[in-house]
Amino acid sequence: MTAPIGIRETRRDDAVLVWELCDPARSNPVSPATLRWMTARAGELCGEIVVLRGAGGRVFCGGFDLAALAELDGPAFPDAPLAEAVLALRAADATFVAALDGHAVGAGVELAAACDLRVARRGVTMSIPAARLGVVYRAEGLGLLQSCFGPSLTRRLVLLGERIDADEAAHHGALDRVVEAVEFDAALEQVVAALAAGGRDALRGNRDALRELVPAIGPAFAARHEQRRHRAFVEARARLRAGPRDAGPPLPTPGGLGLRPMAIKDDIDARQKQARRDRDEATLNIIGMLKNRVLTELKSGSGAQEDDALWLAVIGSYVKQLRKSIPEFEKAGERAKAALAEVEVELKFCEQFLPSRLDEAATEALVRKLVAEHGLLAQGAKATGRLMGLLMKGHKDELDGDITKAVVDRVLAGG
């Protein structure tokens, strides 16, 4: 089945499936369409190993797409697609591994908890802003979180809204592996290989028995809890629609339950702390340079505020500078070999914070969606200009220019 925009499935040569949340520019939120695809696809699986991960290397999943909260009317809960997807994952004849090489927020934490195993990069965090948003969490979801994180961490996540880092989560048994960033892919492959090496029937039997050990919620309490949830969602929906004039707690933009405005700085600080422990001078020098550039911008009188937008602008500008220097170093040959190696290290570090570019398949899916929504096939010669305008307006940072042009030409030509 065709995956919606926001998630893509690939099948590796070893038959392992990879489900990748692929909207890094918006912190990889999960929309109702994405969750419905997960539900349907999970029902088709037959013994596969599935790796669930986020694109971009910074955020695993930024949470549930809050656009549904403002748009959905009637008796249905906006998080119903999440509940159905979690149930489907836990009922599927497949073994799920959450690859947490980025932060997890809200629904992203629950999706990770629904997986059978969790591998994390040191420095990532998990948080659930339900209380701040005025949301009463599903009882079944709370039960699943508590079975994964334990009572203490679950209370801190849900009631206090704390951000829990990977090391603490692992200490409480919520994560099965926590490794340094350079070791992450290898650790993930070791887990996948160990799952594949065992007998399929034994894996299925033990896995399904472990899933059944999550405590069930009594029907009487579940009914009372749903009444509380309904009242809370009505109030939260009203606040979201009221906008900034409302006196309630601030809600994130409809793009998703994203990280705080300082998420990149938090990540940078965590990496700096780890680099000090590791005595990693190269990383410390890069981080120090970036922080100095941010500080210079803050003191420039431009009115800039230290948020993700400023950090992205500073990192993006430095990446452009580094890329421009590469041809000159390459021309210099052996004399500039060390300098070129240093540039490559800096690029690798900086680029992980920038939005990932869509590949050809994801670009084509986006182009076909816009063409259908705006009836562009019937607009003749004007279609190309209008389509490119729509793409640049909403997705400029996600697109590769050459790939986009080729896909636009092919789709508008009827290919």
C-alpha positions in Angstrom: 0.0 0.0 0.0 1.2 3.6 -0.7 2.5 5.5 2.3 1.3 9.0 2.8 3.6 12.0 2.9 5.4 12.0 6.3 6.4 8.3 6.3 8.1 6.0 3.9 8.7 2.2 3.9 11.8 0.6 2.5 12.6 -3.1 2.3 16.3 -3.9 2.8 18.2 -6.7 1.1 17.9 -8.8 4.2 14.1 -8.3 4.2 14.1 -6.0 7.2 11.5 -3.2 6.8 12.3 0.4 7.7 9.5 2.8 8.5 11.0 6.3 8.5 9.1 9.3 9.6 10.3 11.8 7.0 9.3 15.3 7.7 12.4 16.6 9.6 11.7 20.2 8.8 8.6 19.9 11.2 10.3 17.5 13.7 8.8 14.4 12.1 5.2 14.7 13.5 2.7 11.9 13.0 -0.5 12.9 11.2 -3.8 11.0 11.3 -2.9 9.8 7.7 0.4 8.5 8.9 -1.1 6.7 11.8 -3.9 5.2 9.7 -1.2 3.9 7.3 0.7 2.3 10.2 -2.6 0.6 11.4 -3.4 -0.8 8.0 0.2 -1.8 7.1 0.7 -3.5 10.5 -2.2 -5.8 9.7 -0.5 -7.0 6.5 2.8 -8.1 8.2 3.8 -11.7 8.5 6.9 -12.3 10.7 8.9 -9.3 9.5 11.4 -7.2 11.6 10.4 -3.6 11.3 12.7 -0.7 12.3 10.9 2.5 13.2 13.0 5.7 13.0 13.0 9.4 12.2 14.8 11.2 9.4 17.3 13.9 10.0 19.2 12.5 12.9 17.8 15.1 15.4 14.2 14.2 16.1 12.8 10.7 16.2 9.2 12.0 16.3 8.0 15.4 17.4 4.5 14.1 18.4 1.0 14.1 17.2 0.0 16.6 14.5 -2.2 19.1 16.4 -4.0 20.2 13.3 -6.4 17.4 14.0 -7.3 18.9 17.3 -8.6 22.1 15.7 -10.2 20.5 12.7 -12.0 17.5 14.2 -15.5 17.9 15.4 -18.0 15.4 16.8 -17.5 12.6 19.3 -14.3 11.2 18.0 -11.1 11.9 19.9 -8.3 13.5 17.9 -5.9 10.9 19.2 -8.0 8.0 18.1 -5.7 7.3 15.1 -2.8 7.0 17.6 -4.7 4.6 19.8 -5.5 2.4 16.8 -1.9 2.5 15.5 -0.5 1.5 18.8 -2.9 -1.4 19.1 -2.1 -2.5 15.6 1.6 -2.5 16.3 1.2 -4.5 19.4 -1.1 -7.0 17.6 1.0 -7.3 14.5 2.8 -10.4 13.5 6.1 -8.5 13.4 8.8 -7.5 15.7 9.3 -3.7 16.0 12.6 -1.9 16.9 12.5 1.8 17.7 15.7 3.5 16.5 15.9 6.6 18.7 18.7 8.6 17.1 16.8 11.8 17.9 14.4 13.2 20.5 11.0 11.7 21.1 8.0 13.9 22.1 4.4 13.0 23.0 3.0 10.4 20.5 6.6 9.6 19.5 7.3 8.4 23.0 4.2 6.1 22.9 5.1 4.8 19.5 8.6 3.9 20.8 7.0 2.3 23.9 4.7 0.2 21.6 7.8 -1.3 19.9 9.3 -4.5 21.2 12.9 -3.1 21.6 14.3 0.4 21.8 17.9 1.4 20.8 18.9 5.0 21.6 21.7 7.5 20.9 23.2 9.0 24.1 21.9 12.6 24.5 18.4 12.1 23.1 15.5 12.9 25.4 11.8 11.9 25.8 9.0 14.2 26.9 5.2 14.2 27.0 3.6 17.6 27.1 0.0 16.3 27.7 -0.6 18.2 30.9 0.7 21.5 29.5 -1.6 21.1 26.5 -4.6 20.3 28.7 -4.9 16.8 27.4 -6.0 13.8 29.5 -4.0 10.9 28.2 -5.6 7.6 27.2 -5.7 5.0 30.0 -4.4 2.3 27.7 -1.6 4.6 26.6 -0.6 5.4 30.3 -0.6 1.6 31.0 1.7 1.0 28.1 4.0 3.9 29.2 4.1 2.6 32.7 5.0 -0.9 31.6 7.9 0.5 29.6 9.2 3.4 31.8 8.1 2.2 35.2 5.8 4.2 37.6 8.3 6.9 38.6 9.4 8.0 35.2 5.9 7.8 33.8 4.7 10.1 36.6 7.5 12.5 35.8 6.8 12.4 32.1 3.0 12.8 32.3 2.4 14.8 35.4 5.4 17.0 35.6 6.2 17.2 31.9 9.9 16.5 32.5 12.3 15.6 29.7 14.0 12.3 30.5 17.4 11.6 28.9 18.4 8.3 27.4 20.8 7.3 30.2 18.1 7.8 32.9 15.5 6.0 30.8 17.9 3.1 30.3 18.6 3.0 34.0 14.9 2.5 34.6 14.7 -0.3 32.0 12.9 1.7 29.3 15.7 1.4 26.7 17.5 -1.8 25.6 20.7 -0.1 24.3 22.1 3.4 24.7 25.3 4.1 22.7 27.3 7.0 21.4 26.3 8.5 18.1 29.2 6.9 16.2 28.1 3.5 17.5 24.4 3.9 16.9 24.0 2.2 13.5 26.2 -0.7 14.5 24.3 -1.2 17.7 21.0 -1.1 15.9 22.3 -3.7 13.4 23.4 -6.0 16.2 19.9 -6.0 17.6 18.3 -6.6 14.3 20.8 -9.4 13.5 20.1 -11.1 16.9 16.4 -11.0 16.2 16.8 -12.5 12.7 19.2 -15.2 14.0 16.6 -16.9 16.2 13.8 -19.2 15.2 10.8 -17.3 13.9 8.2 -19.3 15.9 10.2 -18.9 19.1 10.5 -15.1 18.5 6.8 -14.9 17.8 5.8 -16.9 20.9 8.0 -15.0 23.4 7.3 -11.6 21.8 3.5 -12.1 22.0 3.6 -13.4 25.5 5.6 -10.3 26.6 3.1 -8.0 25.0 0.3 -9.7 26.9 1.9 -8.8 30.2 0.9 -5.2 30.0 -1.9 -4.8 32.5 -5.5 -4.3 31.2 -7.7 -1.4 32.2 -10.9 -2.2 33.9 -14.1 -1.2 32.0 -15.7 0.8 34.8 -12.6 3.0 35.2 -12.1 3.2 31.4 -15.6 4.7 31.0 -15.0 7.4 33.7 -11.7 8.2 32.2 -13.1 8.7 28.8 -15.6 11.2 30.2 -12.7 13.2 31.6 -10.8 13.0 28.3 -13.8 14.3 26.4 -14.2 17.4 28.6 -10.4 18.1 28.4 -10.4 17.8 24.6 -13.3 20.1 24.2 -11.5 22.7 26.3 -8.2 22.2 24.5 -9.8 22.5 21.1 -11.4 25.7 22.1 -8.1 27.1 23.3 -6.4 26.1 20.0 -9.1 27.7 17.9 -9.1 30.9 20.1 -5.4 31.5 19.2 -3.0 33.8 21.1 -5.8 35.9 22.8 -6.8 32.9 24.9 -5.5 32.9 28.4 -4.8 29.2 28.5 -1.3 27.6 28.3 0.5 28.1 25.0 -0.1 25.4 22.4 2.3 24.5 19.6 1.6 25.3 16.0 -0.5 22.8 14.1 2.6 21.5 12.5 3.0 19.0 15.3 3.7 18.6 19.0 7.3 19.8 18.4 10.2 20.3 20.7 10.7 23.5 22.7 11.9 26.6 20.7 15.4 25.9 22.1 15.6 22.2 21.0 18.7 22.7 19.0 20.5 24.5 21.8 19.5 21.7 24.2 20.9 19.2 21.8 24.1 21.2 21.3 24.5 21.5 25.1 24.1 17.8 25.6 26.7 17.0 22.9 29.1 19.6 24.5 28.7 17.9 27.9 29.4 14.5 26.4 32.3 15.8 24.4 33.9 17.2 27.6 33.5 13.7 29.2 35.1 12.1 26.1 37.8 14.9 25.8 36.7 15.3 22.2 38.5 18.5 21.3 37.3 18.5 17.7 33.6 18.5 18.7 34.2 21.0 21.5 35.9 23.4 19.0 33.0 23.2 16.6 30.4 23.8 19.3 32.4 26.7 20.7 32.6 28.3 17.3 28.8 27.9 16.7 28.0 29.3 20.1 30.2 32.3 19.5 28.5 33.0 16.2 25.1 32.8 17.9 26.3 35.2 20.6 27.6 37.6 18.0 24.2 37.7 16.3 22.4 38.2 19.6 24.7 41.2 20.3 24.5 42.7 16.8 21.4 44.8 17.5 19.3 42.9 14.9 16.7 42.0 17.5 17.3 38.3 17.0 16.1 35.9 19.7 17.9 32.7 20.6 15.6 30.0 19.3 15.7 27.2 16.8 15.3 29.6 13.9 18.5 31.5 14.9 20.5 28.4 15.4 19.4 27.0 12.0 20.3 30.3 10.3 23.8 30.3 12.0 24.5 26.7 11.2 23.1 27.0 7.7 25.3 30.0 7.0 28.4 28.2 8.3 27.7 25.1 6.3 27.5 27.2 3.1 30.8 28.8 4.0 32.4 25.4 4.5 31.1 24.0 1.2 32.5 27.0 -0.7 35.9 26.3 0.8 36.1 22.7 -0.3 37.1 23.4 -4.0 40.0 25.6 -2.9 41.3 23.0 -0.5 40.9 20.3 -3.2 43.0 22.4 -5.6 45.7 22.7 -3.1 46.3 19.0 -3.0 48.4 17.4 -0.3 49.2 20.7 1.4 45.5 21.2 2.3 44.7 17.6 3.1 44.5 18.1 6.9 42.4 21.3 6.4 40.0 19.4 4.1 39.6 16.6 6.6 38.8 19.2 9.3 36.1 20.8 7.0 34.5 17.4 6.4 34.3 16.7 10.2 32.7 20.1 10.7 30.2 19.6 7.9 29.2 16.2 9.2 28.5 17.7 12.6 26.6 20.7 11.4 24.5 19.1 8.7 22.8 16.8 11.2 20.9 19.8 12.6 19.7 21.0 9.2 16.5 19.7 7.5 17.0 16.6 5.3 16.3 16.8 1.6 13.5 14.6 0.2 14.6 11.8 -2.0 13.1 11.3 -5.5 10.2 9.0 -4.3 9.2 11.4 -1.6 9.5 14.4 -3.9 7.3 12.7 -6.5 4.7 11.9 -3.8 4.6 15.6 -2.8 4.5 16.8 -6.4 1.6 14.5 -7.3 -0.3 15.6 -4.1 0.0 19.3 -5.0 -0.9 18.6 -8.7 -4.1 16.8 -7.6 -5.1 19.3 -5.0 -4.7 22.3 -7.3 -5.9 20.7 -10.6 -2.6 21.6 -12.3 -2.7 19.1 -15.1 -5.5 21.0 -16.7 -3.7 24.4 -16.5 -1.3 23.8 -19.4 1.8 26.0 -19.7 1.0 27.9 -16.5 1.1 24.7 -14.4 4.9 24.5 -14.2 5.4 28.0 -12.7 2.5 27.6 -10.3 3.6 24.2 -9.1 7.2 25.4 -8.6 5.8 28.3 -6.6 3.8 26.1 -4.4 6.8 23.8 -3.8 9.2 26.7 -3.0 6.6 28.4 -0.7 5.9 25.4 1.5 8.9 23.0 1.1 11.9 25.0 -0.1 14.3 23.6 2.6 13.2 20.0 2.0 13.8 19.9 -1.8 16.8 19.2 -4.0 16.6 21.5 -7.0 17.7 19.1 -9.7 15.4 16.2 -8.4 12.5 18.6 -8.1 12.8 19.9 -11.6 13.1 16.4 -13.2 10.0 15.2 -11.2 7.9 18.2 -12.0 8.6 17.9 -15.7 7.9 14.2 -15.7 4.6 14.5 -13.7 3.2 17.4 -15.7 4.1 15.5 -18.9 1.8 12.7 -17.7 4.6 10.4 -16.5 
